[in-house]
Amino acid sequence: FIGDQGGYYLSARDMLLTGEISLVGIASSHPWLHQGAYWTYLLGLGFSVFGFAPITGIYVSVFVHIISLLVLYFLAKMMFSFRTAVITTLLYATSPLVLSFIRMPYHTSPIPLVMICFLLTLSLWIRGKIFAFPVIIFLLAVLYNFELATSPLVLVVGTMLGLGIWQRQAWAHIFQPRIIVYSVIAFIIGMLPMLLYDFSHGFPQTVLFLAWVGYKVLVVFGYTPVSLTTPVSWIEMFTFVFSAVQRLLFALQGFIAIVLFLGGVGYTAYRSFKAIQGRYVDAFSILFFATVLPLISVFIVKTPSGAYLPMLLPGLILLVSVLLSQLYLCRFGHIGVIVIVGMIVGGNMLFLFTDMFNSTRYPIALEKQIKATQYIIKEAKGVPYTLQGDGPGSQFESFTMNYAYLAWWLGKAPSEQKEKMHFIIRESDKGISVKKIIYD
């Protein structure tokens, strides 16, 4: 239960108890830029149903995940086949990386569901449902509100539109008054909280963000950066992606996971470019561009952040499932695919129950944070107190927000003013330490 989660919990609580509706969420790595507030609204809905317990976020996240599984099955069946849908659902339901995002309720938790809907709407669009385009614009705005890192998905829509215009496809004729008007309305509805925030804060979430993206593009092409921060190396980036692919596909065996990943990308790329050569766009084209373009953007910005991963999860699982579904059709391929899928599902289940679900692996798990907060309340003895962070991460304002929420939930919230009594909280691999200091 990290500090940023606590920030969302506090906002959702205030929304229900005081009517104070947040228009943006937590600050990003750049303090002037915030994530959206949609996760606050989902949490508020969860609080209204399940109460204010810190575990409520898990209920919301799991519910979203169950819907994701159902929609993903439908998407894979519609785009490819029943066989692909079954493989996709099995791999997605047991993926340790997917479940790690579900088990940590955060603003990134709903992104896979919205991404699946995004792929579904793209598929309907290229099938001639031209009025799906405004829905695509709306989903892009929703994704941006959940996580700023999803902005590269605009390139996916632009690429698909460019291909459609080049191929003179009827579905690409979006420059019609009605479609344009509906698209603008869809964008405004999806971005409404941020737009309302921007009008009173100098447009950091829209205009300044676009300027910042332009600056990052210039840096990629050789412009001298203003910041002196050192980017990570290519080795670190490949290590980050390798680890993510392993945890996504087959936690027990990284080599097999990478082979499946590269095979899926290669096969989907082959089918996609074959379709483009035939002057049409199909499901393979959608899957390839919607997965590979965001993945390339991760390498370009050279930021090994988990925030980029949720938008990639459904597409990467689909890439591998499409490959396995095709191999199933080969001679004796059905036996091999059944063995591979069974091995992956069984191996991931073993990893989940022996490793990821083992509470002893988490020195600062929620249960231990609750105990630390109970200790603080006991030591405060009813006297107003202030929470203060120490150590790695304490430079961020949100560092103690999780403990502030827990203290409120347990009946004695910290003061928002600087009191004489301070409790200094430090988190490390060894656990949580709390130090009480009384200033004169």
N, C-alpha and C positions, 0 to 999 in steps of 0.2 A: 504494500500500500504506500506508494511513493508520494512525495510532496505535491507533484503536479496533479495526481489523482485527487489529493485532498483539496486542491484549488477548485476542481470541478465539483466536488461534493459540497463544499461551502457555498458555491454559487447556486447549485440546485436547491440546497436547503433554504437559502435566502429567497429564492424565487417563490418557493411554496409558503414560507412563513411571513415574509414581508412584502411580497409582490414585486420585488426588485429583479427585473429580468435582464440578464446579461446579454449583451449583443456580440461579444467575442469571448473566447476562452483564454487559456493560459498563454503567456508570452512564449514565442519561439526562441531559437538560439539568438535571434536579434530582438532585443527587448521592445523595439518600436513596432514589431510585427507579431500579431497574435493568431493563434488557431481560431477556428470558428466556435460557436456556442451550441451547435446541435447536440453534442454529447451532454451538455448541461441539461438540455430539454428532455433527452431520453432518460437521464438519471432522475430528473424531477418526476417524470411519469412513473419510474420504478419506485421512487420514494412514496408516491401517492398510493401505490398498490401494496408494497411490501414493508413500508416503514423506513426509518432512517438508519438502520443497522448498516455497518460498512460492507457487509456481505451482499447487500442489495444490488450493487453494481454487477456482481457475478450473475445474478438472476437475469438481469437485462442482457448481459453479454451472451449468456447461454441461449436465451430465447432468440436473439438475433442469429446466432450460429445455427440453430435448428432450422430456421427459415432459410438460411443460406444453403444448407444441404438440400432442401427441397427444390429451391429455385435452380441450384447448380445442376441437379439431376435433370430437370426439365430443359435447361439450357443445352446441356451436352447431348441430350436425346434429340432436340430440335435441330441443332447445328450439325450433328454427326450421326449417331446411331444409339440404339438401346444398349448395345454392348459397351460403347464408349461411356455412356451415362453410368452404367453399373461400376465400371472400373474407376471412373472419376470420383464417384461418391464414396467408394471404399477407401481410396487413397486420401481423399480430403478429410473424411471422418476420423481417420487414425493418424493423421500427420502431426508429429510433435510440434512443429513450428506453428501450424494453424492453431492447435490447442493451447500453445503458450500465449498467443494473443487473446484467446477466449478467456483463459484463466486469469488474465490481468486486465480487468475492465478499465478501459481507457478510451480516449477519443478516437483511437485507431481501430477499436474493436468492430464497428459497423462497416468499415471500409470494404472488406471482402464482399459483403452482401450488396452494397451499392455498385461495386465493380462488376459483380455478376449481372446485375440489372443493366449496367452500362453495355456489357457485351451482348446481352439479349436484345437490347434496343438497337444496337448497331446491326445485328443480324436481321432484325425486322426492317430496318431502313434499306439495306441493300437488296432486300426481297421486294422492294417497291412500295413499302409503307412510308411514303414521304413525310407524313405527319409525325413519324417517330423522331424526326430531327429536332423539333423543339424539346422533346423529352430528353434527348441526348444532351442538349444544352443545359437543361435543368439538372441532370445528373452530374454533369461536370461541375456546376456550381455547388451542389451538395457535397461532392467529393472534396472540393477545395475548402469547404467549410469544416469538414472533418479533419483534413490534413493538407497543409499548403504544399507538401511534397508531391501531391497528386497532379499538380499543374502540368507536367509533361504530357498528360493524356490529351491535352488540346492538340498536340502534334499528331496524335492518332486520328482524331476527327479530321484534321486538316489534310493528312495524307490520304485518307479514304475519300474525302471530297475531291481532292486533286486527281486521284485515279479515276473517279467516276466522271468528272468533267472531261478528262483526256479520252476516256473510252466512250464518251457521249451516252452515258447511262441515264435513263429517265429519272432514277431516284436521286441523281445528283443535281437536278434542277430545283434547287432550294431558293433561288433568288426570285421568289414570287412574293408579292405584298403580304399575303396571308401568312406564309411560312416565316417571313422575316419578322412580322409583328408578333406572332406566337412565340418565336424564338426569343425576342427581346423580353416579352412578358415572362417567359419561363426563366430567363436569366435573372430578372429582377426579383422574382419570387424566391428562387434558390439562394440569391445573394442578399436578400432583404436585411437580415440582421447586420451583416457587415456593412452594407450600404448606409444604413441608419447610423452606425458607429462612425463611418468615414466622414459623413457630412459635418460632424462636430469635432473631428480629430485630425483634419488635414489630409484625408484620403491615403492613409498608410497601407490599407489592405488592398487597394486597387491600383491607383496611379503610381504610388511610390513602389509598390511591389513589382509592377511592370517595369519601372525604371531599374529596379534592382536586378530583375531577370536579364534585362538588356546589358547591364554592367557585367553580370556573370558570364554572359555569352562573349562579350568583348575580352574578358580575362582568358577564356578558353582559347581564343584566337590570338593571344599574345599580348593583350593590353596589360600594362603594369598595374597590379592590384593595389588599391589604397591600403588594405589591411596587410599587416606583416605576418599573419598567421601562416604556418607551414602546412601545406596540404599533405595528406597521407600518401604513401608510396603506392605504386601499382601492385606491389606484392601484398601490401595490406588490403587493398581493394579486392584482389583475387581471393585472398584468404577469407575475407568477410563473405563474399559471394559463395565460395565453396562451402563454408560452414552453414550458411543459410540453406543452400540446396540440399546438403546432407540432412539437416534437421527437418526439411520439408518433405523429402522423398523417402529416405531410408537412413534413419539415425544410426543404425549399427554398422553401416558400411558405406563410407563416403565414395569409394571408387565406383560402386554400382550406381549410386545416386547420380554421380557426374556423368557416367556413360548414358544413363537414361535421359538425363537433362539435355546433353549434347545431341543425342539421337532424336529426341523430340523436337528440338530447335531445328536440326538439320532437315528432318522429314517435313515439318511444317513449312520451312522456308522453301523447300523444293516444290511442294504442292502450291504454295502461294504464288511463287514466281511463274510457275507453269500456267496458273490461272491468268496472271497478268499478261503473259505472252499471248494467251487466247483472247485478250481484251475483255475480260470479265473479272469481277471480284466475288469471291466466295467465302465460306466459313473459315477456310484455312488462312485467307488473307487477313480477315479480322483478327483471328487468334495470333497470327504472327506479328502484325504491327502493334496490336494492343498489349503484347507481352514484351517484344524485343525493344521497341522504341523507349518505353519507360526504363527498361533494364540498361540500355545504352546511356540514358540520361544519368543514371546512378553512377556509372563509371566516369562520365564527363565531369560531374560536380565533385567526384572523388571524396564523397562523404559517406563513410561506412555507418550509416544510421538505420536503426530498425524501423524508422518512420516510413522508409521507402518500400518496405517489404509487403505490407498488407495488400496494396493494390496489385502486386505481382502474384499473390498466392493462387487465386483461381486459374489464371492463365497458365502458370507453370504446371499445375496439376493436369490441366487439360492437354497441354503439349505432350506430356508423357503418356497420358491415357489414349490419345489419338494414335501415337506410335504403337503402343501395346495392342490396341484394337486392330491395327493393320497387320501386325505380326501374327495375330490370332488366325488370320486367313491363310497363312502359309502352311505348307505341309508339316504336320505335327506341331504347328505353331500354337494350337489351342492348349496343348499340354504344357509347353514352355511358358505361355502367358499365365496360365492358372498357377503354375509353380512360382513364377516371379511375383505375381500379385499376392499369393498366399504367404510367400516369404517376407515381402515388404510389410503386409498388414500384421502378420504374426510378430515380426521383429520390432516393428514400431510399438505394438501393444506391450511387448516385453520391456522395451525401453521406458515406456510411459509408467508402468507399474513398479519398475525396479529403480528408476532414476528420477524422472520428472515429478512423479506424484509422491516422492519421498520427502516429507516435511523437514527432516533433519538436514537437508541440503541448503536450507534457506535460513541463514543466521538472523535476518531481519524480517521474517515472515509476519503476517498480520497478527497472529496470536501473540508473538513476542512484543510487537509494538503496543498492543492493548495492555499487556502486563506493565510495560514501561510507563504508559500513560496513567494507569491505575496507581503506580508508585508515585508519580508526580502529584496527582490529586491528593493522595494520602499525606505526602510530605508538605503540601501547601497548607493543609489544615484550615481551609476556608479563607485564607488570606489571598488577595489578588496577586497574580504572578504573571511573568512574561516568559515566553518560550524563545530560545535562541539556539541556532545551529552552530556546529563546529565540525571542522574536517572537510573532506572532499564533498563538493556539492553545496556546502553551506553558504556559498557566495550568492546563491540564487534565492530570491524572495520567497519562493514556494517551498523551501526546504522543510519548514516545520508545519506547513499547512495540513498535512495528514494527521499530525499529532494534535493540532488545534481542533480538527474535526472530531477526532476520537475523544478528546477531553470534553468537548461540548456534548457529545453523545453519551458520555459517562456521567455527565451532570455538573461539571465544573469547567467551563470554557476559560481559556487564558485571557488576560486583559489585552486589549489592543493598544494600550498605552505602555510606556516603560515604567514598570513597577520596581520596588526595591528588591523583591524576590525574583531571581532569574533561575530557570532550569535550562542548562546547556546540554543539548542532545547531540551525540556523536554516533554515527553508524559506520560499521566496518565489517570485514569478513569474520571478525570474532564475535559480532553481535552488536547490541545497543548499550551504550553507556549514558547515564544521566548524572549530571553534577549540579548540585544546588548551591547557589551563591546569593548572599544577601548584601546589597550595597548600602552604605550609609547615606 
